[in-house]
């Protein structure tokens, strides 16, 4: 292409850049922005925290208060959306929001809290109530009570049954 042809082509295309941040930019479809958790759908299973490569999602059980705390720290998030892919109830989603800069680190923290269920045998909090209910719904009615027993008590029950049956 001759020089005059290139200049004519550039003039015909027009301005290709935007004056960001003075002009708003709409992210394209499928853009992976800020991660949010729908507290109504979330059961607190922790799948999102297990797959997060940046460890931006953390899970803490506060047995004293009987609360499971799921925290997303956007300062570490790489917006890979693995958490979105693994959530069994589609409680985690991405938004088109990407301007997350802040002077306060607390502005970059998103927290969801779930009350914990207590073991029907020992009374110790062991899992979020919503998760226990979710698991119990998938079990047969005669064994549903096992969903309400902590792992320690459940292993003691299984050990007694094994010794009684002679496995």
C-alpha positions, 0 to 999 in steps of 0.5 A: 500500500502506498504512503498516501493509501495508508494515511487515507485508511487511517483517517477513514478508520477514525479514532480507535482509542477511548479517553479512559477514565473520562469515557466509560468502557463497557466490558465485552460479554464473558468478561470476568470481573469482580466475584460476588457470592449470593448468600441465599444460594451459598451453603458454605461448602468451601469448594470455591476456596479449595480451587482458588489459585491465588488464595483470595478466598478463605474459610474460617470456622468460629466455633465459639460463635458458631459461624463459618466465615467465607471471605474474598479479598479482591487484592489477591484475586486474579479473576480466573473465575475457577470459583464460579466453575466449581460452585455446585449451586451457582452461588458464585458469579462474576460481574462486569465491575473491574475498577476496584482500587481503594485506599482502604484494604477493608473495601477489598474484602467481601464476607459471607457468614453462615451459622453452623449446625451442631452435632446431635450427639456431642453438640460441637459445631461442625458444618454450616446449617445450609450445607447439612440441610443440602446433604441431608436432602440427598440422603435416604430418610432412614439415614438422614440423621447421619448428616447431623452428626460431626465427623468425629462422632460419625467415625466412632459410630462406624468403628462400633458398627464394624466391631459389632458386625465383625468387618 
